[in-house]
Amino acid sequence: MTSYLFKSLRFIRNKYNKRQKNIFYLYDTPDIKTVIPLIYAKMLGYKIVLDIVEDSTHAYSFGGFVNKFRVKSGVYILKNFQFLIDLNIAISSHLERLLLSYTSREKVLFIPVTMDISKFKKSEFTKSKATTLFYGGSFGKKDGLDLLLKAFEEVCKENEDLKLILTGKGESVHDFNEFMSLVKASEFSDRIFYKGFIPSNEYQDLLNSCDIFCVIRDNSGAANAGFPSKLAEYLATGRAVIVTNVGDVSQHLIHKKNALIVEPESLTSLVDAINFLIDNPEKITAIGREGRLVAQEKFNNIKESDKLLNSLKAI
């Protein structure tokens, strides 16, 4: 901790330039570990920007006492240290409302998750049948992976070619190991492939090769407070996305037009959605095409970057 603080403070001091605007950009909620560098940066003259992607008041998986203390301290700091903050960025309407309860309108900017459409080739689904489900993420409790596994097992009973690809790195070792033990115990474990955390270029190629994308969430406060970080990328592939109806999802997507929207924690709803795309493979392209248009219009990194740049210039 001491070494981290020393290196952080030295880096912040060395990067400060009196002849230009200096911005200290902190991803996610400041906590007991990052608040000292934040305060030091403010004292030097940096403008402080927070990029808030989760509501830590809803956290329920901590991975130990130290991490629990870090998360809880972050809740207090975000609310009570707004006098230090020049701009807060929120990725969901819930987070926007939360921040507005702490500070003024001019200090809150809403920017959803974004993607670079140029990284995703526009392609048609040409196979006679969907054979690959894809999930990538943090393997947290809010991700509802136990439900996805059950749905996959149900569909596999009638579809011998179906497989499930998993990528990502678990934020909580306990949660990750718990889910992977379910995978190992599955009667269809030979059709489940965990790729781990893979390089960006390989990840893009993998996305472009899959058939159906799954963005599953439970119905917890944590799932409803944020916004699925991978949703924009999956829509950009031009393939069908199955997404749980939590948070802002229904504000952006329409069921069976540009995505398949399933009810949270409903095994029947999820199984029906997967089977619908397997039984109607032409819908993978039709729904995927409309989903890609949503990605271009609402989650465009260039358009949102311009919005961010203008706000940074203004502070």
Contacts in CASP RR format, 6 or more apart in sequence:
PFRMAT RR
TARGET T0000
AUTHOR 0000-0000-0000
METHOD contacts of the structure
MODEL  1
MTSYLFKSLRFIRNKYNKRQKNIFYLYDTPDIKTVIPLIYAKMLGYKIVL
DIVEDSTHAYSFGGFVNKFRVKSGVYILKNFQFLIDLNIAISSHLERLLL
SYTSREKVLFIPVTMDISKFKKSEFTKSKATTLFYGGSFGKKDGLDLLLK
AFEEVCKENEDLKLILTGKGESVHDFNEFMSLVKASEFSDRIFYKGFIPS
NEYQDLLNSCDIFCVIRDNSGAANAGFPSKLAEYLATGRAVIVTNVGDVS
QHLIHKKNALIVEPESLTSLVDAINFLIDNPEKITAIGREGRLVAQEKFN
NIKESDKLLNSLKAI
1 33 0 8 1.000
4 33 0 8 1.000
5 36 0 8 1.000
5 37 0 8 1.000
8 36 0 8 1.000
8 37 0 8 1.000
9 36 0 8 1.000
9 37 0 8 1.000
9 40 0 8 1.000
12 24 0 8 1.000
12 37 0 8 1.000
12 40 0 8 1.000
12 41 0 8 1.000
12 44 0 8 1.000
12 46 0 8 1.000
13 40 0 8 1.000
13 44 0 8 1.000
15 22 0 8 1.000
16 22 0 8 1.000
16 44 0 8 1.000
16 45 0 8 1.000
16 46 0 8 1.000
21 47 0 8 1.000
22 41 0 8 1.000
22 44 0 8 1.000
22 45 0 8 1.000
22 46 0 8 1.000
22 47 0 8 1.000
23 46 0 8 1.000
23 47 0 8 1.000
23 48 0 8 1.000
23 49 0 8 1.000
23 312 0 8 1.000
24 37 0 8 1.000
24 38 0 8 1.000
24 41 0 8 1.000
24 42 0 8 1.000
24 46 0 8 1.000
24 47 0 8 1.000
24 48 0 8 1.000
24 49 0 8 1.000
25 49 0 8 1.000
25 51 0 8 1.000
26 34 0 8 1.000
26 38 0 8 1.000
26 48 0 8 1.000
26 49 0 8 1.000
26 50 0 8 1.000
26 51 0 8 1.000
27 51 0 8 1.000
27 53 0 8 1.000
28 50 0 8 1.000
28 51 0 8 1.000
28 52 0 8 1.000
28 53 0 8 1.000
28 54 0 8 1.000
29 50 0 8 1.000
29 52 0 8 1.000
29 54 0 8 1.000
29 56 0 8 1.000
29 74 0 8 1.000
29 75 0 8 1.000
29 77 0 8 1.000
29 78 0 8 1.000
30 38 0 8 1.000
30 50 0 8 1.000
30 74 0 8 1.000
30 77 0 8 1.000
30 78 0 8 1.000
30 81 0 8 1.000
31 70 0 8 1.000
31 71 0 8 1.000
31 73 0 8 1.000
31 74 0 8 1.000
31 77 0 8 1.000
32 69 0 8 1.000
32 70 0 8 1.000
32 73 0 8 1.000
32 74 0 8 1.000
32 77 0 8 1.000
33 70 0 8 1.000
35 73 0 8 1.000
35 77 0 8 1.000
35 81 0 8 1.000
38 48 0 8 1.000
38 81 0 8 1.000
38 84 0 8 1.000
39 84 0 8 1.000
41 48 0 8 1.000
42 48 0 8 1.000
42 84 0 8 1.000
47 86 0 8 1.000
47 87 0 8 1.000
47 312 0 8 1.000
47 315 0 8 1.000
48 84 0 8 1.000
48 85 0 8 1.000
48 86 0 8 1.000
48 87 0 8 1.000
49 85 0 8 1.000
49 86 0 8 1.000
49 87 0 8 1.000
49 88 0 8 1.000
49 89 0 8 1.000
49 312 0 8 1.000
49 315 0 8 1.000
50 78 0 8 1.000
50 85 0 8 1.000
50 87 0 8 1.000
50 88 0 8 1.000
50 89 0 8 1.000
51 89 0 8 1.000
51 91 0 8 1.000
52 78 0 8 1.000
52 88 0 8 1.000
52 89 0 8 1.000
52 90 0 8 1.000
52 91 0 8 1.000
52 95 0 8 1.000
52 99 0 8 1.000
53 91 0 8 1.000
53 95 0 8 1.000
53 226 0 8 1.000
53 227 0 8 1.000
53 229 0 8 1.000
54 95 0 8 1.000
54 222 0 8 1.000
54 225 0 8 1.000
54 226 0 8 1.000
55 94 0 8 1.000
55 95 0 8 1.000
55 98 0 8 1.000
55 221 0 8 1.000
55 222 0 8 1.000
55 225 0 8 1.000
55 226 0 8 1.000
56 71 0 8 1.000
56 72 0 8 1.000
56 74 0 8 1.000
56 75 0 8 1.000
56 78 0 8 1.000
57 75 0 8 1.000
58 220 0 8 1.000
58 221 0 8 1.000
58 222 0 8 1.000
58 225 0 8 1.000
59 71 0 8 1.000
59 222 0 8 1.000
60 141 0 8 1.000
60 220 0 8 1.000
60 222 0 8 1.000
61 140 0 8 1.000
61 141 0 8 1.000
61 142 0 8 1.000
61 172 0 8 1.000
61 174 0 8 1.000
61 175 0 8 1.000
62 68 0 8 1.000
62 71 0 8 1.000
62 172 0 8 1.000
63 172 0 8 1.000
63 173 0 8 1.000
63 174 0 8 1.000
78 102 0 8 1.000
79 102 0 8 1.000
82 88 0 8 1.000
82 102 0 8 1.000
82 103 0 8 1.000
82 107 0 8 1.000
85 103 0 8 1.000
85 107 0 8 1.000
86 107 0 8 1.000
86 315 0 8 1.000
87 107 0 8 1.000
87 108 0 8 1.000
87 109 0 8 1.000
87 311 0 8 1.000
87 312 0 8 1.000
87 315 0 8 1.000
88 99 0 8 1.000
88 103 0 8 1.000
88 107 0 8 1.000
88 108 0 8 1.000
88 109 0 8 1.000
89 109 0 8 1.000
89 110 0 8 1.000
89 111 0 8 1.000
89 308 0 8 1.000
90 96 0 8 1.000
90 98 0 8 1.000
90 99 0 8 1.000
90 108 0 8 1.000
90 109 0 8 1.000
90 110 0 8 1.000
90 111 0 8 1.000
91 110 0 8 1.000
91 111 0 8 1.000
91 112 0 8 1.000
91 113 0 8 1.000
91 226 0 8 1.000
91 227 0 8 1.000
92 112 0 8 1.000
92 225 0 8 1.000
92 226 0 8 1.000
92 227 0 8 1.000
92 247 0 8 1.000
92 248 0 8 1.000
93 110 0 8 1.000
93 247 0 8 1.000
93 248 0 8 1.000
93 251 0 8 1.000
94 224 0 8 1.000
94 225 0 8 1.000
94 226 0 8 1.000
94 247 0 8 1.000
94 248 0 8 1.000
95 225 0 8 1.000
95 226 0 8 1.000
96 108 0 8 1.000
96 110 0 8 1.000
98 225 0 8 1.000
99 107 0 8 1.000
99 108 0 8 1.000
100 108 0 8 1.000
109 307 0 8 1.000
109 308 0 8 1.000
109 311 0 8 1.000
111 304 0 8 1.000
111 307 0 8 1.000
111 308 0 8 1.000
112 227 0 8 1.000
112 232 0 8 1.000
112 248 0 8 1.000
112 252 0 8 1.000
112 298 0 8 1.000
112 299 0 8 1.000
112 304 0 8 1.000
113 227 0 8 1.000
113 228 0 8 1.000
113 229 0 8 1.000
113 230 0 8 1.000
113 231 0 8 1.000
113 232 0 8 1.000
113 299 0 8 1.000
114 232 0 8 1.000
114 299 0 8 1.000
114 300 0 8 1.000
114 301 0 8 1.000
114 304 0 8 1.000
114 305 0 8 1.000
115 232 0 8 1.000
115 233 0 8 1.000
115 235 0 8 1.000
115 236 0 8 1.000
115 295 0 8 1.000
115 299 0 8 1.000
115 300 0 8 1.000
115 301 0 8 1.000
116 301 0 8 1.000
117 236 0 8 1.000
117 292 0 8 1.000
117 295 0 8 1.000
117 296 0 8 1.000
117 300 0 8 1.000
117 301 0 8 1.000
119 204 0 8 1.000
119 236 0 8 1.000
120 204 0 8 1.000
120 207 0 8 1.000
120 208 0 8 1.000
120 233 0 8 1.000
120 236 0 8 1.000
120 237 0 8 1.000
120 238 0 8 1.000
120 292 0 8 1.000
121 208 0 8 1.000
122 238 0 8 1.000
122 292 0 8 1.000
123 208 0 8 1.000
123 238 0 8 1.000
124 285 0 8 1.000
125 211 0 8 1.000
125 239 0 8 1.000
125 281 0 8 1.000
125 282 0 8 1.000
125 284 0 8 1.000
125 285 0 8 1.000
127 211 0 8 1.000
127 281 0 8 1.000
128 281 0 8 1.000
129 159 0 8 1.000
129 161 0 8 1.000
129 278 0 8 1.000
129 281 0 8 1.000
130 162 0 8 1.000
130 211 0 8 1.000
130 212 0 8 1.000
130 277 0 8 1.000
130 278 0 8 1.000
130 281 0 8 1.000
130 284 0 8 1.000
131 161 0 8 1.000
131 162 0 8 1.000
131 163 0 8 1.000
131 211 0 8 1.000
132 162 0 8 1.000
132 163 0 8 1.000
132 164 0 8 1.000
132 165 0 8 1.000
132 209 0 8 1.000
132 210 0 8 1.000
132 211 0 8 1.000
132 212 0 8 1.000
133 152 0 8 1.000
133 162 0 8 1.000
133 163 0 8 1.000
133 164 0 8 1.000
133 165 0 8 1.000
133 210 0 8 1.000
133 211 0 8 1.000
133 212 0 8 1.000
133 213 0 8 1.000
133 214 0 8 1.000
133 274 0 8 1.000
134 164 0 8 1.000
134 165 0 8 1.000
134 167 0 8 1.000
134 206 0 8 1.000
134 207 0 8 1.000
134 210 0 8 1.000
134 211 0 8 1.000
134 212 0 8 1.000
134 213 0 8 1.000
134 214 0 8 1.000
134 234 0 8 1.000
135 143 0 8 1.000
135 145 0 8 1.000
135 148 0 8 1.000
135 164 0 8 1.000
135 165 0 8 1.000
135 166 0 8 1.000
135 167 0 8 1.000
135 213 0 8 1.000
135 214 0 8 1.000
135 216 0 8 1.000
136 166 0 8 1.000
136 167 0 8 1.000
136 168 0 8 1.000
136 230 0 8 1.000
137 143 0 8 1.000
137 167 0 8 1.000
137 168 0 8 1.000
137 169 0 8 1.000
137 170 0 8 1.000
137 229 0 8 1.000
137 230 0 8 1.000
138 168 0 8 1.000
138 169 0 8 1.000
138 170 0 8 1.000
138 171 0 8 1.000
139 145 0 8 1.000
139 168 0 8 1.000
139 169 0 8 1.000
139 170 0 8 1.000
139 171 0 8 1.000
139 172 0 8 1.000
139 175 0 8 1.000
139 176 0 8 1.000
139 179 0 8 1.000
140 170 0 8 1.000
140 171 0 8 1.000
140 172 0 8 1.000
140 175 0 8 1.000
140 176 0 8 1.000
140 179 0 8 1.000
141 172 0 8 1.000
141 175 0 8 1.000
141 218 0 8 1.000
141 220 0 8 1.000
141 222 0 8 1.000
142 217 0 8 1.000
142 218 0 8 1.000
142 220 0 8 1.000
142 221 0 8 1.000
142 222 0 8 1.000
142 223 0 8 1.000
143 216 0 8 1.000
143 217 0 8 1.000
143 218 0 8 1.000
144 216 0 8 1.000
144 217 0 8 1.000
144 218 0 8 1.000
144 265 0 8 1.000
145 179 0 8 1.000
145 216 0 8 1.000
146 179 0 8 1.000
146 182 0 8 1.000
147 216 0 8 1.000
147 218 0 8 1.000
147 265 0 8 1.000
147 267 0 8 1.000
147 270 0 8 1.000
148 164 0 8 1.000
148 214 0 8 1.000
148 216 0 8 1.000
148 270 0 8 1.000
149 164 0 8 1.000
149 179 0 8 1.000
149 182 0 8 1.000
149 183 0 8 1.000
149 186 0 8 1.000
150 267 0 8 1.000
151 267 0 8 1.000
151 270 0 8 1.000
151 271 0 8 1.000
151 274 0 8 1.000
152 162 0 8 1.000
152 164 0 8 1.000
152 188 0 8 1.000
152 192 0 8 1.000
152 274 0 8 1.000
153 186 0 8 1.000
153 187 0 8 1.000
153 188 0 8 1.000
154 267 0 8 1.000
154 271 0 8 1.000
155 162 0 8 1.000
155 271 0 8 1.000
155 274 0 8 1.000
155 275 0 8 1.000
155 278 0 8 1.000
156 162 0 8 1.000
156 188 0 8 1.000
156 191 0 8 1.000
158 275 0 8 1.000
159 278 0 8 1.000
162 191 0 8 1.000
162 278 0 8 1.000
163 191 0 8 1.000
163 192 0 8 1.000
163 193 0 8 1.000
164 191 0 8 1.000
164 192 0 8 1.000
164 193 0 8 1.000
165 193 0 8 1.000
165 195 0 8 1.000
165 206 0 8 1.000
165 210 0 8 1.000
166 183 0 8 1.000
166 192 0 8 1.000
166 193 0 8 1.000
166 194 0 8 1.000
166 195 0 8 1.000
166 196 0 8 1.000
167 194 0 8 1.000
167 195 0 8 1.000
167 196 0 8 1.000
167 197 0 8 1.000
167 198 0 8 1.000
167 203 0 8 1.000
167 206 0 8 1.000
168 195 0 8 1.000
168 196 0 8 1.000
168 197 0 8 1.000
168 198 0 8 1.000
169 176 0 8 1.000
169 196 0 8 1.000
169 197 0 8 1.000
170 176 0 8 1.000
180 194 0 8 1.000
183 189 0 8 1.000
183 192 0 8 1.000
183 194 0 8 1.000
186 192 0 8 1.000
195 206 0 8 1.000
198 206 0 8 1.000
207 213 0 8 1.000
207 233 0 8 1.000
207 234 0 8 1.000
207 237 0 8 1.000
208 237 0 8 1.000
210 237 0 8 1.000
210 239 0 8 1.000
211 239 0 8 1.000
211 240 0 8 1.000
211 277 0 8 1.000
211 284 0 8 1.000
212 239 0 8 1.000
212 240 0 8 1.000
212 241 0 8 1.000
212 242 0 8 1.000
212 274 0 8 1.000
212 277 0 8 1.000
212 284 0 8 1.000
213 230 0 8 1.000
213 234 0 8 1.000
213 237 0 8 1.000
213 239 0 8 1.000
213 240 0 8 1.000
213 241 0 8 1.000
213 242 0 8 1.000
214 241 0 8 1.000
214 242 0 8 1.000
214 243 0 8 1.000
215 228 0 8 1.000
215 230 0 8 1.000
215 231 0 8 1.000
215 234 0 8 1.000
215 241 0 8 1.000
215 242 0 8 1.000
215 243 0 8 1.000
215 244 0 8 1.000
216 242 0 8 1.000
216 243 0 8 1.000
216 244 0 8 1.000
216 262 0 8 1.000
216 270 0 8 1.000
217 223 0 8 1.000
217 228 0 8 1.000
217 244 0 8 1.000
217 246 0 8 1.000
217 264 0 8 1.000
218 244 0 8 1.000
218 264 0 8 1.000
218 265 0 8 1.000
219 246 0 8 1.000
219 264 0 8 1.000
219 265 0 8 1.000
223 244 0 8 1.000
223 246 0 8 1.000
223 247 0 8 1.000
223 264 0 8 1.000
224 246 0 8 1.000
224 247 0 8 1.000
225 247 0 8 1.000
226 247 0 8 1.000
226 248 0 8 1.000
227 247 0 8 1.000
227 248 0 8 1.000
228 243 0 8 1.000
228 249 0 8 1.000
231 241 0 8 1.000
231 243 0 8 1.000
231 249 0 8 1.000
231 299 0 8 1.000
232 295 0 8 1.000
232 299 0 8 1.000
234 241 0 8 1.000
235 241 0 8 1.000
235 258 0 8 1.000
235 259 0 8 1.000
235 288 0 8 1.000
235 291 0 8 1.000
235 292 0 8 1.000
235 294 0 8 1.000
235 295 0 8 1.000
235 299 0 8 1.000
236 292 0 8 1.000
236 295 0 8 1.000
236 296 0 8 1.000
236 299 0 8 1.000
237 288 0 8 1.000
237 292 0 8 1.000
238 285 0 8 1.000
238 288 0 8 1.000
238 289 0 8 1.000
238 291 0 8 1.000
238 292 0 8 1.000
239 284 0 8 1.000
239 285 0 8 1.000
239 288 0 8 1.000
240 259 0 8 1.000
240 260 0 8 1.000
240 277 0 8 1.000
240 283 0 8 1.000
240 284 0 8 1.000
240 287 0 8 1.000
240 288 0 8 1.000
241 259 0 8 1.000
241 260 0 8 1.000
241 287 0 8 1.000
241 288 0 8 1.000
241 291 0 8 1.000
242 259 0 8 1.000
242 260 0 8 1.000
242 262 0 8 1.000
242 270 0 8 1.000
242 273 0 8 1.000
242 274 0 8 1.000
242 277 0 8 1.000
243 249 0 8 1.000
243 253 0 8 1.000
243 259 0 8 1.000
243 260 0 8 1.000
243 261 0 8 1.000
243 262 0 8 1.000
244 261 0 8 1.000
244 262 0 8 1.000
244 263 0 8 1.000
244 264 0 8 1.000
245 261 0 8 1.000
245 262 0 8 1.000
245 263 0 8 1.000
245 264 0 8 1.000
246 264 0 8 1.000
249 261 0 8 1.000
250 261 0 8 1.000
252 294 0 8 1.000
252 298 0 8 1.000
253 259 0 8 1.000
253 261 0 8 1.000
253 291 0 8 1.000
253 294 0 8 1.000
254 261 0 8 1.000
255 261 0 8 1.000
256 283 0 8 1.000
256 287 0 8 1.000
257 287 0 8 1.000
257 290 0 8 1.000
258 287 0 8 1.000
258 288 0 8 1.000
258 290 0 8 1.000
258 291 0 8 1.000
258 293 0 8 1.000
258 294 0 8 1.000
259 287 0 8 1.000
259 291 0 8 1.000
259 294 0 8 1.000
260 273 0 8 1.000
260 276 0 8 1.000
260 277 0 8 1.000
260 287 0 8 1.000
262 269 0 8 1.000
262 270 0 8 1.000
262 272 0 8 1.000
262 273 0 8 1.000
263 269 0 8 1.000
276 283 0 8 1.000
277 283 0 8 1.000
277 284 0 8 1.000
277 287 0 8 1.000
END
